[in-house]
Amino acid sequence: MASKKKSAVEIIALQCVECKQKNYTTYKNRKNISGKLEKNKYCPFCRKQTLHKETKVK
């Protein structure tokens, strides 16, 4: 079996804090950003700008 090599860049999902929907996917460089990523983005389910936090992509 081939093993996966861990790279510095990983794919993450951004989840809305209010409605808990995963709305966006983006890349994160683990060398530059050590903590969890948080951004204010538009949530189509809430229909307003809310805080989105980093979660894992399945």
HTML snippet that shows the backbone in 3Dmol.js (N, CA, C, O; Angstrom):
<script src="https://3Dmol.org/build/3Dmol-min.js"></script>
<div id="view" style="width:600px;height:400px;position:relative"></div>
<script>
const pdb = `
ATOM      1  N   MET A   1       0.832  -1.178   0.000  1.00  0.00           N
ATOM      2  CA  MET A   1       0.000   0.000   0.000  1.00  0.00           C
ATOM      3  C   MET A   1       0.873   1.236   0.000  1.00  0.00           C
ATOM      4  O   MET A   1       1.903   1.297   0.672  1.00  0.00           O
ATOM      5  N   ALA A   2       0.449   2.195  -0.750  1.00  0.00           N
ATOM      6  CA  ALA A   2       1.162   3.469  -0.800  1.00  0.00           C
ATOM      7  C   ALA A   2       0.701   4.349   0.350  1.00  0.00           C
ATOM      8  O   ALA A   2      -0.490   4.432   0.648  1.00  0.00           O
ATOM      9  N   SER A   3       1.650   4.998   0.985  1.00  0.00           N
ATOM     10  CA  SER A   3       1.294   5.889   2.087  1.00  0.00           C
ATOM     11  C   SER A   3       1.187   7.318   1.578  1.00  0.00           C
ATOM     12  O   SER A   3       1.886   7.711   0.644  1.00  0.00           O
ATOM     13  N   LYS A   4       0.308   8.088   2.200  1.00  0.00           N
ATOM     14  CA  LYS A   4       0.131   9.489   1.809  1.00  0.00           C
ATOM     15  C   LYS A   4       1.214  10.330   2.461  1.00  0.00           C
ATOM     16  O   LYS A   4       1.516  10.164   3.643  1.00  0.00           O
ATOM     17  N   LYS A   5       1.784  11.215   1.700  1.00  0.00           N
ATOM     18  CA  LYS A   5       2.790  12.129   2.222  1.00  0.00           C
ATOM     19  C   LYS A   5       2.082  13.379   2.721  1.00  0.00           C
ATOM     20  O   LYS A   5       1.259  13.949   2.005  1.00  0.00           O
ATOM     21  N   LYS A   6       2.389  13.812   3.936  1.00  0.00           N
ATOM     22  CA  LYS A   6       1.785  15.029   4.476  1.00  0.00           C
ATOM     23  C   LYS A   6       2.464  16.231   3.863  1.00  0.00           C
ATOM     24  O   LYS A   6       3.685  16.371   3.928  1.00  0.00           O
ATOM     25  N   SER A   7       1.669  17.097   3.269  1.00  0.00           N
ATOM     26  CA  SER A   7       2.219  18.309   2.697  1.00  0.00           C
ATOM     27  C   SER A   7       1.883  19.481   3.603  1.00  0.00           C
ATOM     28  O   SER A   7       1.105  19.345   4.547  1.00  0.00           O
ATOM     29  N   ALA A   8       2.471  20.622   3.313  1.00  0.00           N
ATOM     30  CA  ALA A   8       2.238  21.815   4.126  1.00  0.00           C
ATOM     31  C   ALA A   8       0.867  22.408   3.846  1.00  0.00           C
ATOM     32  O   ALA A   8       0.310  23.110   4.690  1.00  0.00           O
ATOM     33  N   VAL A   9       0.315  22.131   2.657  1.00  0.00           N
ATOM     34  CA  VAL A   9      -0.975  22.699   2.270  1.00  0.00           C
ATOM     35  C   VAL A   9      -2.047  21.620   2.377  1.00  0.00           C
ATOM     36  O   VAL A   9      -1.875  20.513   1.868  1.00  0.00           O
ATOM     37  N   GLU A  10      -3.156  21.950   3.045  1.00  0.00           N
ATOM     38  CA  GLU A  10      -4.261  21.006   3.174  1.00  0.00           C
ATOM     39  C   GLU A  10      -5.571  21.681   2.799  1.00  0.00           C
ATOM     40  O   GLU A  10      -5.686  22.905   2.863  1.00  0.00           O
ATOM     41  N   ILE A  11      -6.559  20.880   2.409  1.00  0.00           N
ATOM     42  CA  ILE A  11      -7.883  21.385   2.058  1.00  0.00           C
ATOM     43  C   ILE A  11      -8.730  21.384   3.320  1.00  0.00           C
ATOM     44  O   ILE A  11      -8.760  20.396   4.053  1.00  0.00           O
ATOM     45  N   ILE A  12      -9.424  22.499   3.575  1.00  0.00           N
ATOM     46  CA  ILE A  12     -10.289  22.612   4.737  1.00  0.00           C
ATOM     47  C   ILE A  12     -11.667  23.103   4.301  1.00  0.00           C
ATOM     48  O   ILE A  12     -11.820  23.651   3.209  1.00  0.00           O
ATOM     49  N   ALA A  13     -12.659  22.906   5.150  1.00  0.00           N
ATOM     50  CA  ALA A  13     -14.009  23.421   4.916  1.00  0.00           C
ATOM     51  C   ALA A  13     -14.276  24.524   5.922  1.00  0.00           C
ATOM     52  O   ALA A  13     -13.755  24.494   7.036  1.00  0.00           O
ATOM     53  N   LEU A  14     -15.093  25.504   5.529  1.00  0.00           N
ATOM     54  CA  LEU A  14     -15.502  26.575   6.427  1.00  0.00           C
ATOM     55  C   LEU A  14     -16.967  26.366   6.785  1.00  0.00           C
ATOM     56  O   LEU A  14     -17.826  26.273   5.908  1.00  0.00           O
ATOM     57  N   GLN A  15     -17.244  26.293   8.089  1.00  0.00           N
ATOM     58  CA  GLN A  15     -18.586  26.011   8.600  1.00  0.00           C
ATOM     59  C   GLN A  15     -19.144  27.247   9.287  1.00  0.00           C
ATOM     60  O   GLN A  15     -18.449  27.908  10.058  1.00  0.00           O
ATOM     61  N   CYS A  16     -20.414  27.555   8.999  1.00  0.00           N
ATOM     62  CA  CYS A  16     -21.094  28.695   9.601  1.00  0.00           C
ATOM     63  C   CYS A  16     -21.291  28.441  11.092  1.00  0.00           C
ATOM     64  O   CYS A  16     -21.663  27.340  11.496  1.00  0.00           O
ATOM     65  N   VAL A  17     -21.040  29.459  11.905  1.00  0.00           N
ATOM     66  CA  VAL A  17     -21.183  29.331  13.354  1.00  0.00           C
ATOM     67  C   VAL A  17     -22.652  29.278  13.764  1.00  0.00           C
ATOM     68  O   VAL A  17     -22.999  28.591  14.724  1.00  0.00           O
ATOM     69  N   GLU A  18     -23.512  29.990  13.053  1.00  0.00           N
ATOM     70  CA  GLU A  18     -24.922  30.080  13.445  1.00  0.00           C
ATOM     71  C   GLU A  18     -25.748  28.876  12.999  1.00  0.00           C
ATOM     72  O   GLU A  18     -26.462  28.291  13.815  1.00  0.00           O
ATOM     73  N   CYS A  19     -25.668  28.492  11.724  1.00  0.00           N
ATOM     74  CA  CYS A  19     -26.529  27.401  11.226  1.00  0.00           C
ATOM     75  C   CYS A  19     -25.785  26.073  11.047  1.00  0.00           C
ATOM     76  O   CYS A  19     -26.417  25.072  10.710  1.00  0.00           O
ATOM     77  N   LYS A  20     -24.479  26.031  11.258  1.00  0.00           N
ATOM     78  CA  LYS A  20     -23.649  24.820  11.207  1.00  0.00           C
ATOM     79  C   LYS A  20     -23.566  24.170   9.832  1.00  0.00           C
ATOM     80  O   LYS A  20     -23.288  22.975   9.734  1.00  0.00           O
ATOM     81  N   GLN A  21     -23.800  24.931   8.774  1.00  0.00           N
ATOM     82  CA  GLN A  21     -23.690  24.415   7.410  1.00  0.00           C
ATOM     83  C   GLN A  21     -22.269  24.623   6.890  1.00  0.00           C
ATOM     84  O   GLN A  21     -21.663  25.664   7.143  1.00  0.00           O
ATOM     85  N   LYS A  22     -21.738  23.641   6.166  1.00  0.00           N
ATOM     86  CA  LYS A  22     -20.430  23.778   5.530  1.00  0.00           C
ATOM     87  C   LYS A  22     -20.653  24.404   4.166  1.00  0.00           C
ATOM     88  O   LYS A  22     -21.211  23.770   3.271  1.00  0.00           O
ATOM     89  N   ASN A  23     -20.214  25.659   4.006  1.00  0.00           N
ATOM     90  CA  ASN A  23     -20.514  26.415   2.799  1.00  0.00           C
ATOM     91  C   ASN A  23     -19.333  26.565   1.851  1.00  0.00           C
ATOM     92  O   ASN A  23     -19.538  26.653   0.641  1.00  0.00           O
ATOM     93  N   TYR A  24     -18.119  26.597   2.351  1.00  0.00           N
ATOM     94  CA  TYR A  24     -16.959  26.903   1.529  1.00  0.00           C
ATOM     95  C   TYR A  24     -15.843  25.904   1.776  1.00  0.00           C
ATOM     96  O   TYR A  24     -15.728  25.349   2.868  1.00  0.00           O
ATOM     97  N   THR A  25     -15.015  25.674   0.752  1.00  0.00           N
ATOM     98  CA  THR A  25     -13.773  24.933   0.899  1.00  0.00           C
ATOM     99  C   THR A  25     -12.641  25.830   0.452  1.00  0.00           C
ATOM    100  O   THR A  25     -12.798  26.641  -0.461  1.00  0.00           O
ATOM    101  N   THR A  26     -11.493  25.678   1.102  1.00  0.00           N
ATOM    102  CA  THR A  26     -10.341  26.501   0.779  1.00  0.00           C
ATOM    103  C   THR A  26      -9.073  25.747   1.160  1.00  0.00           C
ATOM    104  O   THR A  26      -9.144  24.652   1.718  1.00  0.00           O
ATOM    105  N   TYR A  27      -7.925  26.322   0.865  1.00  0.00           N
ATOM    106  CA  TYR A  27      -6.641  25.744   1.199  1.00  0.00           C
ATOM    107  C   TYR A  27      -6.030  26.479   2.375  1.00  0.00           C
ATOM    108  O   TYR A  27      -6.267  27.671   2.568  1.00  0.00           O
ATOM    109  N   LYS A  28      -5.235  25.751   3.167  1.00  0.00           N
ATOM    110  CA  LYS A  28      -4.566  26.346   4.312  1.00  0.00           C
ATOM    111  C   LYS A  28      -3.127  25.842   4.346  1.00  0.00           C
ATOM    112  O   LYS A  28      -2.882  24.639   4.260  1.00  0.00           O
ATOM    113  N   ASN A  29      -2.188  26.759   4.470  1.00  0.00           N
ATOM    114  CA  ASN A  29      -0.789  26.400   4.598  1.00  0.00           C
ATOM    115  C   ASN A  29      -0.476  26.261   6.083  1.00  0.00           C
ATOM    116  O   ASN A  29      -0.518  27.246   6.819  1.00  0.00           O
ATOM    117  N   ARG A  30      -0.164  25.044   6.528  1.00  0.00           N
ATOM    118  CA  ARG A  30       0.060  24.793   7.948  1.00  0.00           C
ATOM    119  C   ARG A  30       1.341  25.434   8.468  1.00  0.00           C
ATOM    120  O   ARG A  30       1.470  25.654   9.672  1.00  0.00           O
ATOM    121  N   LYS A  31       2.285  25.735   7.593  1.00  0.00           N
ATOM    122  CA  LYS A  31       3.530  26.383   8.033  1.00  0.00           C
ATOM    123  C   LYS A  31       3.287  27.837   8.415  1.00  0.00           C
ATOM    124  O   LYS A  31       3.922  28.343   9.341  1.00  0.00           O
ATOM    125  N   ASN A  32       2.384  28.516   7.720  1.00  0.00           N
ATOM    126  CA  ASN A  32       2.132  29.935   7.965  1.00  0.00           C
ATOM    127  C   ASN A  32       1.027  30.172   8.980  1.00  0.00           C
ATOM    128  O   ASN A  32       1.108  31.125   9.756  1.00  0.00           O
ATOM    129  N   ILE A  33      -0.007  29.329   8.999  1.00  0.00           N
ATOM    130  CA  ILE A  33      -1.163  29.501   9.879  1.00  0.00           C
ATOM    131  C   ILE A  33      -1.204  28.320  10.838  1.00  0.00           C
ATOM    132  O   ILE A  33      -1.456  27.188  10.426  1.00  0.00           O
ATOM    133  N   SER A  34      -0.956  28.584  12.119  1.00  0.00           N
ATOM    134  CA  SER A  34      -0.886  27.478  13.074  1.00  0.00           C
ATOM    135  C   SER A  34      -2.243  27.172  13.712  1.00  0.00           C
ATOM    136  O   SER A  34      -2.539  26.008  13.982  1.00  0.00           O
ATOM    137  N   GLY A  35      -3.071  28.186  13.958  1.00  0.00           N
ATOM    138  CA  GLY A  35      -4.365  27.980  14.608  1.00  0.00           C
ATOM    139  C   GLY A  35      -5.465  27.687  13.612  1.00  0.00           C
ATOM    140  O   GLY A  35      -5.208  27.489  12.424  1.00  0.00           O
ATOM    141  N   LYS A  36      -6.710  27.662  14.110  1.00  0.00           N
ATOM    142  CA  LYS A  36      -7.862  27.439  13.234  1.00  0.00           C
ATOM    143  C   LYS A  36      -8.200  28.727  12.489  1.00  0.00           C
ATOM    144  O   LYS A  36      -8.121  29.821  13.046  1.00  0.00           O
ATOM    145  N   LEU A  37      -8.572  28.582  11.243  1.00  0.00           N
ATOM    146  CA  LEU A  37      -8.889  29.709  10.386  1.00  0.00           C
ATOM    147  C   LEU A  37     -10.314  30.181  10.652  1.00  0.00           C
ATOM    148  O   LEU A  37     -11.228  29.362  10.758  1.00  0.00           O
ATOM    149  N   GLU A  38     -10.509  31.491  10.760  1.00  0.00           N
ATOM    150  CA  GLU A  38     -11.832  32.089  10.952  1.00  0.00           C
ATOM    151  C   GLU A  38     -11.982  33.257   9.989  1.00  0.00           C
ATOM    152  O   GLU A  38     -11.105  34.116   9.905  1.00  0.00           O
ATOM    153  N   LYS A  39     -13.102  33.286   9.259  1.00  0.00           N
ATOM    154  CA  LYS A  39     -13.362  34.366   8.302  1.00  0.00           C
ATOM    155  C   LYS A  39     -14.823  34.762   8.358  1.00  0.00           C
ATOM    156  O   LYS A  39     -15.688  33.937   8.653  1.00  0.00           O
ATOM    157  N   ASN A  40     -15.097  36.028   8.075  1.00  0.00           N
ATOM    158  CA  ASN A  40     -16.471  36.474   7.898  1.00  0.00           C
ATOM    159  C   ASN A  40     -16.831  36.278   6.435  1.00  0.00           C
ATOM    160  O   ASN A  40     -16.242  36.906   5.555  1.00  0.00           O
ATOM    161  N   LYS A  41     -17.806  35.402   6.175  1.00  0.00           N
ATOM    162  CA  LYS A  41     -18.228  35.083   4.817  1.00  0.00           C
ATOM    163  C   LYS A  41     -19.751  35.146   4.752  1.00  0.00           C
ATOM    164  O   LYS A  41     -20.430  35.144   5.779  1.00  0.00           O
ATOM    165  N   TYR A  42     -20.274  35.202   3.533  1.00  0.00           N
ATOM    166  CA  TYR A  42     -21.723  35.205   3.320  1.00  0.00           C
ATOM    167  C   TYR A  42     -22.246  33.779   3.423  1.00  0.00           C
ATOM    168  O   TYR A  42     -21.722  32.877   2.768  1.00  0.00           O
ATOM    169  N   CYS A  43     -23.270  33.569   4.235  1.00  0.00           N
ATOM    170  CA  CYS A  43     -23.926  32.276   4.375  1.00  0.00           C
ATOM    171  C   CYS A  43     -25.252  32.318   3.600  1.00  0.00           C
ATOM    172  O   CYS A  43     -26.132  33.107   3.942  1.00  0.00           O
ATOM    173  N   PRO A  44     -25.407  31.486   2.567  1.00  0.00           N
ATOM    174  CA  PRO A  44     -26.655  31.502   1.799  1.00  0.00           C
ATOM    175  C   PRO A  44     -27.850  30.961   2.579  1.00  0.00           C
ATOM    176  O   PRO A  44     -28.989  31.265   2.224  1.00  0.00           O
ATOM    177  N   PHE A  45     -27.631  30.179   3.618  1.00  0.00           N
ATOM    178  CA  PHE A  45     -28.729  29.639   4.413  1.00  0.00           C
ATOM    179  C   PHE A  45     -29.248  30.676   5.402  1.00  0.00           C
ATOM    180  O   PHE A  45     -30.457  30.785   5.610  1.00  0.00           O
ATOM    181  N   CYS A  46     -28.331  31.447   6.017  1.00  0.00           N
ATOM    182  CA  CYS A  46     -28.727  32.523   6.943  1.00  0.00           C
ATOM    183  C   CYS A  46     -29.061  33.811   6.190  1.00  0.00           C
ATOM    184  O   CYS A  46     -29.748  34.682   6.723  1.00  0.00           O
ATOM    185  N   ARG A  47     -28.583  33.930   4.972  1.00  0.00           N
ATOM    186  CA  ARG A  47     -28.723  35.108   4.110  1.00  0.00           C
ATOM    187  C   ARG A  47     -28.125  36.369   4.740  1.00  0.00           C
ATOM    188  O   ARG A  47     -28.709  37.450   4.673  1.00  0.00           O
ATOM    189  N   LYS A  48     -26.955  36.206   5.351  1.00  0.00           N
ATOM    190  CA  LYS A  48     -26.219  37.342   5.897  1.00  0.00           C
ATOM    191  C   LYS A  48     -24.764  36.930   6.100  1.00  0.00           C
ATOM    192  O   LYS A  48     -24.423  35.752   5.995  1.00  0.00           O
ATOM    193  N   GLN A  49     -23.909  37.913   6.391  1.00  0.00           N
ATOM    194  CA  GLN A  49     -22.516  37.617   6.665  1.00  0.00           C
ATOM    195  C   GLN A  49     -22.371  37.131   8.096  1.00  0.00           C
ATOM    196  O   GLN A  49     -22.817  37.790   9.036  1.00  0.00           O
ATOM    197  N   THR A  50     -21.738  35.960   8.254  1.00  0.00           N
ATOM    198  CA  THR A  50     -21.525  35.386   9.575  1.00  0.00           C
ATOM    199  C   THR A  50     -20.090  34.888   9.672  1.00  0.00           C
ATOM    200  O   THR A  50     -19.380  34.811   8.669  1.00  0.00           O
ATOM    201  N   LEU A  51     -19.676  34.555  10.870  1.00  0.00           N
ATOM    202  CA  LEU A  51     -18.353  34.004  11.104  1.00  0.00           C
ATOM    203  C   LEU A  51     -18.342  32.542  10.674  1.00  0.00           C
ATOM    204  O   LEU A  51     -19.242  31.780  11.027  1.00  0.00           O
ATOM    205  N   HIS A  52     -17.319  32.152   9.910  1.00  0.00           N
ATOM    206  CA  HIS A  52     -17.136  30.774   9.468  1.00  0.00           C
ATOM    207  C   HIS A  52     -15.821  30.267  10.058  1.00  0.00           C
ATOM    208  O   HIS A  52     -14.794  30.941   9.970  1.00  0.00           O
ATOM    209  N   LYS A  53     -15.858  29.073  10.663  1.00  0.00           N
ATOM    210  CA  LYS A  53     -14.676  28.479  11.264  1.00  0.00           C
ATOM    211  C   LYS A  53     -14.249  27.246  10.490  1.00  0.00           C
ATOM    212  O   LYS A  53     -15.042  26.623   9.784  1.00  0.00           O
ATOM    213  N   GLU A  54     -12.990  26.913  10.640  1.00  0.00           N
ATOM    214  CA  GLU A  54     -12.384  25.789   9.934  1.00  0.00           C
ATOM    215  C   GLU A  54     -12.873  24.443  10.479  1.00  0.00           C
ATOM    216  O   GLU A  54     -12.955  24.253  11.693  1.00  0.00           O
ATOM    217  N   THR A  55     -13.198  23.508   9.570  1.00  0.00           N
ATOM    218  CA  THR A  55     -13.520  22.125   9.913  1.00  0.00           C
ATOM    219  C   THR A  55     -12.855  21.206   8.906  1.00  0.00           C
ATOM    220  O   THR A  55     -12.303  21.675   7.911  1.00  0.00           O
ATOM    221  N   LYS A  56     -12.900  19.923   9.148  1.00  0.00           N
ATOM    222  CA  LYS A  56     -12.315  18.944   8.231  1.00  0.00           C
ATOM    223  C   LYS A  56     -13.247  18.675   7.053  1.00  0.00           C
ATOM    224  O   LYS A  56     -14.468  18.780   7.172  1.00  0.00           O
ATOM    225  N   VAL A  57     -12.650  18.327   5.919  1.00  0.00           N
ATOM    226  CA  VAL A  57     -13.409  17.941   4.733  1.00  0.00           C
ATOM    227  C   VAL A  57     -13.499  16.430   4.730  1.00  0.00           C
ATOM    228  O   VAL A  57     -12.500  15.749   4.961  1.00  0.00           O
ATOM    229  N   LYS A  58     -14.674  15.901   4.472  1.00  0.00           N
ATOM    230  CA  LYS A  58     -14.832  14.449   4.413  1.00  0.00           C
ATOM    231  C   LYS A  58     -14.731  13.947   3.007  1.00  0.00           C
ATOM    232  O   LYS A  58     -14.841  12.743   2.772  1.00  0.00           O
TER     233      LYS A  58
END
`;
const viewer = $3Dmol.createViewer("view");
viewer.addModel(pdb, "pdb");
viewer.setStyle({}, {cartoon: {color: "spectrum"}});
viewer.zoomTo();
viewer.render();
</script>
